[in-house]
Amino acid sequence: MAKKKATGGLGEGARIRVKPGVVSPDFPDISFAGWTGSVIETSGKPPAQKFVVEWDAATVTGMPADYVSRCEAQMLMHTMACLGSEDLELPVAD
């Protein structure tokens, strides 16, 4: 994916929190609501822009073991996700 500048503050390095009601794109029974991390890459243009999020240590530590196992079984990285701007909110206090 190409690195691009995002609008609305959702650019590379932005700290984010996932909005209520958002689920994993790969496993719809896994809620991402409240998960936090940083945008590491963007792709596309609004309104279809996507954001690659790397989850922070607190989120990774608190992930359901079943989610991690399912990601590993399908060779997916459980420490990252690709989400749309409608799924994310700013700011996240450190």
RODOLUM-495849 format. One record per residue: y, z, x of N, C-alpha, C in turn; residue number from 1; residue in three letters. Coordinates in pm, 1 decimal. Atoms other than C-alpha are relative to their C-alpha. Last residue first. Layout:
<recs>
rec nyy=Y&nzz=Z&nxx=X&cayy=Y&cazz=Z&caxx=X&cyy=Y&czz=Z&cxx=X&i=NUM&aa=ALA
...
</recs>
This chain:
<recs>
rec nyy=91.4&nzz=-41.9&nxx=-107.4&cayy=897.5&cazz=2620.9&caxx=-189.0&cyy=-12.6&czz=149.9&cxx=3.2&i=94&aa=ASP
rec nyy=-57.0&nzz=-100.7&nxx=-90.9&cayy=1049.5&cazz=2526.7&caxx=-524.1&cyy=-103.6&czz=38.2&cxx=103.3&i=93&aa=ALA
rec nyy=95.4&nzz=-108.7&nxx=-19.7&cayy=913.3&cazz=2208.4&caxx=-674.9&cyy=63.1&czz=95.0&cxx=98.0&i=92&aa=VAL
rec nyy=43.2&nzz=-30.5&nxx=-136.5&cayy=1178.3&cazz=1976.8&caxx=-805.8&cyy=-109.0&czz=105.9&cxx=-1.6&i=91&aa=PRO
rec nyy=-74.7&nzz=-57.8&nxx=-111.6&cayy=1084.8&cazz=1748.5&caxx=-965.1&cyy=85.4&czz=111.6&cxx=-55.1&i=90&aa=LEU
rec nyy=-132.5&nzz=-59.0&nxx=19.9&cayy=824.3&cazz=1625.6&caxx=-1211.6&cyy=53.0&czz=59.5&cxx=129.4&i=89&aa=GLU
rec nyy=-52.9&nzz=-90.4&nxx=-101.9&cayy=526.4&cazz=1391.1&caxx=-1205.9&cyy=135.9&czz=55.8&cxx=-37.6&i=88&aa=LEU
rec nyy=92.1&nzz=-112.0&nxx=-20.1&cayy=303.3&cazz=1217.3&caxx=-1462.2&cyy=57.7&czz=111.6&cxx=87.0&i=87&aa=ASP
rec nyy=5.5&nzz=-75.9&nxx=125.0&cayy=567.7&cazz=976.5&caxx=-1596.4&cyy=-89.5&czz=123.4&cxx=9.9&i=86&aa=GLU
rec nyy=-116.5&nzz=-88.7&nxx=6.3&cayy=630.5&cazz=866.9&caxx=-1237.8&cyy=0.2&czz=85.2&cxx=-126.1&i=85&aa=SER
rec nyy=-124.4&nzz=63.3&nxx=38.9&cayy=277.9&cazz=727.8&caxx=-1220.1&cyy=113.5&czz=100.8&cxx=-9.1&i=84&aa=GLY
rec nyy=-49.9&nzz=-28.5&nxx=134.2&cayy=-12.1&cazz=879.9&caxx=-1028.6&cyy=130.7&czz=-74.0&cxx=-26.2&i=83&aa=LEU
rec nyy=-103.3&nzz=99.5&nxx=27.1&cayy=-228.7&cazz=801.2&caxx=-726.5&cyy=40.3&czz=15.2&cxx=-146.7&i=82&aa=CYS
rec nyy=12.4&nzz=71.7&nxx=126.6&cayy=-426.6&cazz=1101.0&caxx=-604.5&cyy=114.5&czz=-99.9&cxx=-11.7&i=81&aa=ALA
rec nyy=-106.6&nzz=92.8&nxx=36.6&cayy=-495.7&cazz=1280.9&caxx=-278.4&cyy=-26.2&czz=-58.0&cxx=-138.1&i=80&aa=MET
rec nyy=-127.9&nzz=-55.8&nxx=-44.9&cayy=-695.7&cazz=1574.5&caxx=-135.7&cyy=119.1&czz=-88.4&cxx=-36.9&i=79&aa=THR
rec nyy=-43.9&nzz=-101.3&nxx=96.1&cayy=-1008.2&cazz=1485.8&caxx=-336.0&cyy=135.9&czz=59.0&cxx=35.3&i=78&aa=HIS
rec nyy=-66.6&nzz=-108.9&nxx=-71.8&cayy=-1050.6&cazz=1165.0&caxx=-136.7&cyy=53.5&czz=100.2&cxx=-101.7&i=77&aa=MET
rec nyy=-143.0&nzz=-7.3&nxx=27.8&cayy=-1303.3&cazz=947.6&caxx=-318.3&cyy=59.5&czz=116.9&cxx=76.7&i=76&aa=LEU
rec nyy=-74.0&nzz=36.0&nxx=-120.7&cayy=-1650.7&cazz=860.2&caxx=-184.5&cyy=149.6&czz=-12.8&cxx=-27.0&i=75&aa=MET
rec nyy=-50.5&nzz=136.1&nxx=22.2&cayy=-1807.3&cazz=872.4&caxx=-532.7&cyy=85.0&czz=-50.9&cxx=116.3&i=74&aa=GLN
rec nyy=111.7&nzz=84.1&nxx=42.2&cayy=-2026.2&cazz=1175.5&caxx=-450.6&cyy=42.8&czz=-145.7&cxx=-19.5&i=73&aa=ALA
rec nyy=83.5&nzz=27.7&nxx=-117.3&cayy=-1737.3&cazz=1333.1&caxx=-256.7&cyy=-115.1&czz=-93.4&cxx=-35.4&i=72&aa=GLU
rec nyy=-75.0&nzz=89.5&nxx=-88.7&cayy=-1505.7&cazz=1301.5&caxx=-555.8&cyy=-85.1&czz=-39.5&cxx=120.1&i=71&aa=CYS
rec nyy=1.6&nzz=131.8&nxx=62.6&cayy=-1769.4&cazz=1452.1&caxx=-785.3&cyy=76.8&czz=-101.1&cxx=82.7&i=70&aa=ARG
rec nyy=135.4&nzz=57.0&nxx=-11.2&cayy=-1824.7&cazz=1744.1&caxx=-550.2&cyy=-6.3&czz=-141.2&cxx=-57.9&i=69&aa=SER
rec nyy=20.8&nzz=34.1&nxx=-141.2&cayy=-1449.1&cazz=1814.4&caxx=-518.9&cyy=-135.4&czz=-68.5&cxx=17.4&i=68&aa=VAL
rec nyy=-86.8&nzz=114.2&nxx=-29.4&cayy=-1404.1&cazz=1803.2&caxx=-897.1&cyy=-21.5&czz=-47.5&cxx=143.8&i=67&aa=TYR
rec nyy=61.0&nzz=117.1&nxx=62.7&cayy=-1705.8&cazz=2030.4&caxx=-954.2&cyy=82.1&czz=-126.0&cxx=28.2&i=66&aa=ASP
rec nyy=105.0&nzz=48.0&nxx=-91.4&cayy=-1565.8&cazz=2283.2&caxx=-706.3&cyy=-65.5&czz=-126.2&cxx=-54.2&i=65&aa=ALA
rec nyy=135.5&nzz=-28.2&nxx=46.6&cayy=-1256.5&cazz=2313.9&caxx=-927.7&cyy=-103.0&czz=-60.2&cxx=96.5&i=64&aa=PRO
rec nyy=67.3&nzz=107.9&nxx=73.5&cayy=-944.5&cazz=2288.3&caxx=-713.8&cyy=-137.0&czz=44.6&cxx=-49.2&i=63&aa=MET
rec nyy=28.0&nzz=-34.2&nxx=138.3&cayy=-770.7&cazz=2614.7&caxx=-621.5&cyy=-71.5&czz=-106.7&cxx=-81.3&i=62&aa=GLY
rec nyy=78.3&nzz=-123.7&nxx=4.5&cayy=-787.4&cazz=2575.9&caxx=-243.5&cyy=-42.0&czz=33.8&cxx=-142.9&i=61&aa=THR
rec nyy=133.4&nzz=31.4&nxx=-51.1&cayy=-671.3&cazz=2213.0&caxx=-265.8&cyy=-90.7&czz=123.4&cxx=-8.5&i=60&aa=VAL
rec nyy=69.7&nzz=81.1&nxx=99.9&cayy=-379.1&cazz=2314.6&caxx=-487.5&cyy=-142.2&czz=-30.0&cxx=45.3&i=59&aa=THR
rec nyy=27.9&nzz=-86.5&nxx=115.5&cayy=-267.7&cazz=2596.6&caxx=-257.1&cyy=-77.2&czz=-76.0&cxx=-107.8&i=58&aa=ALA
rec nyy=111.9&nzz=-90.0&nxx=-30.2&cayy=-302.8&cazz=2372.9&caxx=50.3&cyy=-36.2&czz=88.3&cxx=-119.2&i=57&aa=ALA
rec nyy=-28.8&nzz=-105.1&nxx=-98.2&cayy=-78.6&cazz=2098.0&caxx=-90.0&cyy=-119.7&czz=95.7&cxx=12.0&i=56&aa=ASP
rec nyy=-5.1&nzz=-136.0&nxx=55.1&cayy=-209.7&cazz=1787.1&caxx=-264.1&cyy=26.5&czz=101.4&cxx=109.2&i=55&aa=TRP
rec nyy=93.3&nzz=-81.1&nxx=-78.5&cayy=-123.0&cazz=1449.6&caxx=-111.9&cyy=17.5&czz=143.5&cxx=-48.5&i=54&aa=GLU
rec nyy=-31.2&nzz=-141.2&nxx=-19.5&cayy=34.8&cazz=1230.9&caxx=-376.6&cyy=-108.6&czz=64.1&cxx=84.8&i=53&aa=VAL
rec nyy=116.0&nzz=-62.8&nxx=-62.1&cayy=31.4&cazz=852.1&caxx=-376.7&cyy=42.2&czz=141.3&cxx=37.4&i=52&aa=VAL
rec nyy=-29.2&nzz=-94.6&nxx=-106.8&cayy=299.9&cazz=745.1&caxx=-620.8&cyy=-129.0&czz=59.2&cxx=52.4&i=51&aa=PHE
rec nyy=102.8&nzz=-102.7&nxx=-21.8&cayy=279.1&cazz=444.7&caxx=-852.0&cyy=35.9&czz=81.6&cxx=123.3&i=50&aa=LYS
rec nyy=10.7&nzz=-54.3&nxx=-135.4&cayy=561.4&cazz=227.8&caxx=-987.1&cyy=-103.8&czz=111.6&cxx=5.5&i=49&aa=GLN
rec nyy=141.6&nzz=-10.0&nxx=-35.7&cayy=492.4&cazz=51.5&caxx=-1318.4&cyy=-22.5&czz=61.1&cxx=138.7&i=48&aa=ALA
rec nyy=55.5&nzz=-126.3&nxx=46.5&cayy=838.7&cazz=113.8&caxx=-1466.0&cyy=-145.8&czz=21.7&cxx=39.9&i=47&aa=PRO
rec nyy=-8.5&nzz=-59.2&nxx=133.8&cayy=961.2&cazz=76.5&caxx=-1200.2&cyy=-7.2&czz=-110.0&cxx=-106.0&i=46&aa=PRO
rec nyy=-137.7&nzz=-17.7&nxx=44.5&cayy=846.9&cazz=-123.8&caxx=-897.0&cyy=-0.7&czz=65.4&cxx=-138.6&i=45&aa=LYS
rec nyy=-48.0&nzz=65.2&nxx=120.8&cayy=520.0&cazz=-125.4&caxx=-705.3&cyy=145.6&czz=31.9&cxx=-30.2&i=44&aa=GLY
rec nyy=41.9&nzz=138.3&nxx=14.8&cayy=373.4&cazz=118.3&caxx=-455.5&cyy=55.1&czz=-55.4&cxx=-130.7&i=43&aa=SER
rec nyy=-26.6&nzz=57.2&nxx=131.7&cayy=485.3&cazz=451.7&caxx=-318.4&cyy=-43.5&czz=-145.4&cxx=-1.5&i=42&aa=THR
rec nyy=-14.9&nzz=145.0&nxx=3.4&cayy=356.0&cazz=662.9&caxx=-31.5&cyy=30.4&czz=-43.2&cxx=-143.4&i=41&aa=GLU
rec nyy=14.8&nzz=53.9&nxx=-135.5&cayy=326.6&cazz=1024.2&caxx=85.9&cyy=18.7&czz=-151.0&cxx=4.8&i=40&aa=ILE
rec nyy=15.9&nzz=145.2&nxx=5.3&cayy=456.6&cazz=1201.4&caxx=-223.6&cyy=-8.8&czz=-50.2&cxx=143.8&i=39&aa=VAL
rec nyy=-110.6&nzz=81.5&nxx=-51.1&cayy=403.4&cazz=1573.3&caxx=-170.0&cyy=-32.8&czz=-147.6&cxx=-14.7&i=38&aa=SER
rec nyy=22.1&nzz=70.7&nxx=-125.2&cayy=187.8&cazz=1830.5&caxx=-346.5&cyy=124.6&czz=-76.0&cxx=39.4&i=37&aa=GLY
rec nyy=-118.2&nzz=29.3&nxx=-80.1&cayy=151.0&cazz=2047.0&caxx=-653.6&cyy=-36.5&czz=-69.2&cxx=130.3&i=36&aa=THR
rec nyy=35.5&nzz=22.0&nxx=-140.2&cayy=-103.6&cazz=2078.1&caxx=-935.3&cyy=125.7&czz=-42.5&cxx=75.6&i=35&aa=TRP
rec nyy=-43.6&nzz=-108.6&nxx=-86.7&cayy=49.3&cazz=2215.8&caxx=-1255.5&cyy=-35.8&czz=-16.7&cxx=146.4&i=34&aa=GLY
rec nyy=-121.0&nzz=-70.8&nxx=41.8&cayy=-148.4&cazz=1988.4&caxx=-1487.1&cyy=30.6&czz=117.2&cxx=93.1&i=33&aa=ALA
rec nyy=-84.5&nzz=-10.5&nxx=-119.3&cayy=-413.7&cazz=1791.5&caxx=-1292.8&cyy=127.2&czz=80.6&cxx=-29.9&i=32&aa=PHE
rec nyy=-145.0&nzz=-8.1&nxx=16.6&cayy=-671.4&cazz=1849.0&caxx=-1566.4&cyy=69.0&czz=12.2&cxx=135.0&i=31&aa=SER
rec nyy=-62.8&nzz=-87.7&nxx=-99.8&cayy=-1027.2&cazz=1731.5&caxx=-1501.2&cyy=151.7&czz=-5.0&cxx=-17.4&i=30&aa=ILE
rec nyy=24.4&nzz=-137.9&nxx=42.4&cayy=-1210.6&cazz=1589.1&caxx=-1808.5&cyy=60.1&czz=101.7&cxx=97.7&i=29&aa=ASP
rec nyy=-90.5&nzz=-42.9&nxx=106.4&cayy=-1053.4&cazz=1247.6&caxx=-1750.2&cyy=-22.5&czz=142.5&cxx=-51.3&i=28&aa=PRO
rec nyy=81.8&nzz=-93.7&nxx=76.3&cayy=-1234.0&cazz=1207.7&caxx=-1415.7&cyy=85.3&czz=60.8&cxx=-111.1&i=27&aa=PHE
rec nyy=141.3&nzz=28.9&nxx=-24.1&cayy=-1102.2&cazz=908.6&caxx=-1219.0&cyy=-93.8&czz=84.8&cxx=-85.1&i=26&aa=ASP
rec nyy=28.6&nzz=137.6&nxx=41.1&cayy=-742.9&cazz=903.1&caxx=-1343.6&cyy=-148.2&czz=-34.9&cxx=13.2&i=25&aa=PRO
rec nyy=41.0&nzz=86.1&nxx=-110.3&cayy=-740.6&cazz=1283.8&caxx=-1321.0&cyy=-25.4&czz=-141.8&cxx=-51.2&i=24&aa=SER
rec nyy=137.3&nzz=-15.7&nxx=-47.1&cayy=-564.3&cazz=1440.5&caxx=-1617.2&cyy=-26.9&czz=-95.0&cxx=115.9&i=23&aa=VAL
rec nyy=44.8&nzz=108.1&nxx=-88.3&cayy=-199.1&cazz=1492.4&caxx=-1710.1&cyy=-140.3&czz=32.7&cxx=51.8&i=22&aa=VAL
rec nyy=71.3&nzz=104.9&nxx=71.8&cayy=-133.4&cazz=1715.7&caxx=-2013.7&cyy=-52.8&czz=-113.4&cxx=84.9&i=21&aa=GLY
rec nyy=106.7&nzz=-41.8&nxx=92.2&cayy=130.4&cazz=1932.8&caxx=-1849.3&cyy=-62.5&czz=-120.5&cxx=-70.0&i=20&aa=PRO
rec nyy=-41.0&nzz=-44.5&nxx=132.9&cayy=331.7&cazz=1759.4&caxx=-1574.0&cyy=-120.2&czz=45.9&cxx=-83.8&i=19&aa=LYS
rec nyy=52.9&nzz=85.7&nxx=105.2&cayy=210.8&cazz=1737.1&caxx=-1214.0&cyy=33.0&czz=61.8&cxx=-135.9&i=18&aa=VAL
rec nyy=96.2&nzz=-75.4&nxx=81.5&cayy=438.3&cazz=1914.8&caxx=-967.0&cyy=-45.4&czz=-96.5&cxx=-109.4&i=17&aa=ARG
rec nyy=16.1&nzz=25.4&nxx=143.2&cayy=620.8&cazz=1732.9&caxx=-690.3&cyy=-92.9&czz=102.7&cxx=-63.0&i=16&aa=ILE
rec nyy=94.3&nzz=-100.5&nxx=51.2&cayy=764.2&cazz=1775.3&caxx=-341.0&cyy=-5.9&czz=-16.9&cxx=-151.4&i=15&aa=ARG
rec nyy=-40.4&nzz=-80.2&nxx=115.9&cayy=931.4&cazz=1452.8&caxx=-228.9&cyy=-110.6&czz=97.3&cxx=-39.0&i=14&aa=ALA
rec nyy=-36.7&nzz=-135.0&nxx=-39.9&cayy=828.2&cazz=1340.8&caxx=120.6&cyy=41.7&czz=89.3&cxx=-115.5&i=13&aa=GLY
rec nyy=87.4&nzz=-61.4&nxx=-99.7&cayy=827.5&cazz=972.7&caxx=35.4&cyy=53.2&czz=136.3&cxx=40.0&i=12&aa=GLU
rec nyy=25.9&nzz=81.5&nxx=-117.6&cayy=1039.0&cazz=904.3&caxx=-267.7&cyy=-95.2&czz=70.7&cxx=93.1&i=11&aa=GLY
rec nyy=143.2&nzz=3.4&nxx=-29.3&cayy=1042.8&cazz=1049.8&caxx=-617.3&cyy=-28.3&czz=-96.2&cxx=114.5&i=10&aa=LEU
rec nyy=38.1&nzz=-108.8&nxx=-88.6&cayy=1410.9&cazz=1139.7&caxx=-625.0&cyy=-146.7&czz=2.0&cxx=37.4&i=9&aa=GLY
rec nyy=12.2&nzz=-125.7&nxx=70.6&cayy=1479.0&cazz=926.7&caxx=-932.4&cyy=-44.2&czz=115.4&cxx=86.9&i=8&aa=GLY
rec nyy=-119.4&nzz=-43.2&nxx=70.7&cayy=1407.2&cazz=599.1&caxx=-758.2&cyy=-24.4&czz=135.6&cxx=-63.6&i=7&aa=THR
rec nyy=13.9&nzz=-22.1&nxx=143.1&cayy=1145.5&cazz=528.5&caxx=-496.5&cyy=132.8&czz=41.6&cxx=-60.2&i=6&aa=ALA
rec nyy=-88.4&nzz=-105.0&nxx=47.9&cayy=1190.5&cazz=373.9&caxx=-152.9&cyy=-13.5&czz=10.5&cxx=-150.8&i=5&aa=LYS
rec nyy=-123.6&nzz=45.1&nxx=61.8&cayy=892.3&cazz=166.3&caxx=-51.2&cyy=80.9&czz=120.5&cxx=-43.7&i=4&aa=LYS
rec nyy=-92.0&nzz=-112.0&nxx=17.2&cayy=591.7&cazz=203.1&caxx=172.7&cyy=131.6&czz=-53.2&cxx=-53.7&i=3&aa=LYS
rec nyy=-124.5&nzz=6.7&nxx=-75.5&cayy=346.3&cazz=-77.0&caxx=116.0&cyy=86.5&czz=121.9&cxx=-28.5&i=2&aa=ALA
rec nyy=-118.5&nzz=0.0&nxx=82.8&cayy=0.0&cazz=0.0&caxx=0.0&cyy=124.6&czz=0.0&cxx=87.0&i=1&aa=MET
</recs>
